[in-house]
Amino acid sequence: MPEETQEKTQMFQMEESAPLEWVAPGRPFQKRGKQFYLTALLIMLLLEIILFLFSQYMLMVVVLSLVFVGFALATIPPKDFHYRISFEGIMIEDTFFLWKELYDFYIKKEGVETLHVRTQAYIPGELILTLGNVEKEKVKNALLPYLPFREYVKPTFMEKSGDWLAKNFPLENK
């Protein structure tokens, strides 16, 4: 009996001393200027006129709702999330992902440094964790015993298309 309680205590202590935990915003956020909102509204207005001419009223509602969601996400800063890398997996707020559910990871910098952990399952597909004030090397060293690190990940067609659109048709000047 004392051996069981000692074992449980050791497991609890191991879990308590997690390799790494931090608090950072829940998603990458960048404050937008007036030009961003005006350009987006003009593009939406142009799409709405075209859809109205073709009597696509439901599609007009979809475009309007997507612009609303985009404005809401661009205006309201995200709340801070609690991230934890433990010996059993990764915990984001109250959701826990076991190591066997995860595939590999890489770190990307698009304004804010983010950790991308790809999953075995199709949904969610990829966990995106903002690093905040945590050093990139600390996160990398904490994950390396459990997951392979990818220096380069080939961009998908959608990523290439999004980058091309952002480069050729920017919504705001930098």
C-alpha positions in Angstrom: 0.0 0.0 0.0 2.7 2.6 0.8 4.4 1.8 -2.5 1.2 2.8 -4.4 0.9 6.1 -2.6 4.6 6.8 -3.2 4.2 6.0 -6.9 1.2 8.3 -7.2 3.1 11.1 -5.4 6.0 10.7 -7.8 3.7 10.9 -10.8 2.0 14.0 -9.4 5.3 15.6 -8.8 6.5 14.8 -12.3 3.3 16.3 -13.7 3.6 19.4 -11.5 7.1 20.1 -12.7 6.1 20.5 -16.4 9.0 21.1 -18.8 7.5 24.4 -19.9 4.4 26.6 -19.4 3.6 30.2 -20.3 0.7 32.7 -20.8 0.3 34.4 -24.2 -2.4 35.7 -26.5 -4.8 33.1 -27.9 -4.1 34.1 -31.5 -1.7 36.4 -33.4 -3.1 40.0 -33.2 -2.1 43.1 -35.1 -3.7 46.5 -34.6 -5.2 47.7 -37.8 -5.5 51.3 -39.1 -8.4 53.1 -40.9 -7.0 52.2 -44.3 -7.5 48.5 -43.6 -11.2 48.9 -42.8 -11.9 51.3 -45.7 -10.2 49.0 -48.2 -12.1 46.0 -46.9 -15.4 47.8 -47.0 -14.8 48.9 -50.6 -14.0 45.4 -51.7 -17.1 44.1 -49.9 -19.2 46.8 -51.5 -17.9 45.8 -55.0 -18.6 42.1 -54.3 -22.1 43.0 -53.0 -22.9 45.0 -56.1 -21.8 42.1 -58.4 -23.7 39.6 -56.4 -26.8 41.8 -56.4 -26.7 42.0 -60.2 -26.7 38.2 -60.4 -29.5 37.9 -57.8 -27.3 36.0 -55.3 -28.9 37.3 -52.2 -27.8 34.4 -49.9 -24.2 34.8 -51.0 -24.5 38.6 -50.3 -25.4 37.7 -46.7 -22.4 35.3 -46.5 -20.0 38.0 -47.7 -21.5 40.5 -45.2 -21.1 38.0 -42.3 -17.5 37.1 -43.3 -16.6 40.8 -43.3 -18.3 41.3 -40.0 -16.3 38.4 -38.4 -13.1 39.8 -40.0 -13.7 43.2 -38.5 -14.5 41.7 -35.1 -11.3 39.7 -35.1 -9.2 42.7 -36.2 -10.7 45.0 -33.6 -10.9 43.0 -30.4 -7.6 41.8 -29.0 -7.5 38.1 -27.9 -7.6 37.0 -24.3 -4.5 35.4 -22.8 -4.3 31.6 -22.9 -2.4 29.3 -20.6 -0.1 26.9 -22.5 1.7 24.0 -20.9 4.0 21.4 -22.3 4.1 18.4 -20.0 5.6 14.9 -20.0 2.3 13.5 -21.4 1.4 16.1 -24.1 0.4 19.7 -24.7 -2.3 21.5 -22.8 -4.0 24.6 -24.2 -6.3 26.1 -21.6 -8.5 23.1 -20.7 -7.8 21.0 -23.8 -5.1 18.3 -23.6 -3.4 16.7 -26.6 -1.4 13.5 -26.0 2.0 13.0 -27.7 0.6 10.1 -29.7 -2.0 12.5 -31.2 0.6 14.9 -32.5 2.8 14.6 -35.5 5.6 17.2 -35.7 6.2 20.9 -35.0 7.8 24.0 -36.5 8.1 27.7 -35.6 7.0 30.5 -37.8 7.3 34.3 -37.5 4.5 36.3 -39.2 4.6 39.5 -37.1 4.4 37.3 -34.0 6.3 34.1 -33.4 4.0 31.1 -33.3 4.5 27.4 -32.7 2.7 25.2 -35.1 2.1 21.6 -34.0 0.6 19.3 -36.6 -1.8 16.6 -35.4 -2.4 13.1 -36.6 -6.1 13.7 -37.0 -7.5 15.7 -39.9 -9.4 18.0 -37.4 -7.9 20.2 -35.9 -5.0 19.4 -38.2 -2.7 22.0 -36.6 -2.3 23.6 -33.2 -1.1 27.2 -33.4 0.3 28.5 -30.1 1.6 32.1 -29.8 5.0 32.2 -28.0 4.7 35.6 -26.3 7.8 36.2 -24.1 9.0 32.6 -24.2 12.3 32.0 -26.0 12.1 29.9 -29.2 14.9 27.7 -28.1 13.2 26.8 -24.7 10.1 25.6 -26.6 12.2 23.7 -29.1 14.2 22.0 -26.4 11.0 21.1 -24.5 9.3 19.5 -27.6 12.3 17.7 -29.2 12.2 14.6 -26.9 8.6 14.0 -28.0 8.2 15.4 -31.6 10.4 15.8 -34.6 11.2 19.5 -35.5 10.8 20.7 -39.1 13.2 23.5 -40.2 11.2 24.0 -43.4 7.6 23.1 -44.2 6.5 23.4 -47.8 3.7 26.0 -48.0 0.3 24.7 -49.2 -1.5 26.1 -52.2 -3.8 28.1 -49.9 -0.8 29.6 -48.1 0.9 30.5 -51.4 -2.4 32.1 -52.7 -2.9 34.1 -49.5 0.6 35.4 -49.6 0.3 36.3 -53.2 -3.0 38.2 -52.5 -1.5 40.0 -49.5 1.6 41.0 -51.5 -0.3 42.2 -54.7 -3.4 43.6 -53.1 -2.6 44.8 -49.6 -5.4 46.0 -47.4 -3.2 48.6 -45.7 0.3 50.1 -46.4 3.0 49.3 -43.9 
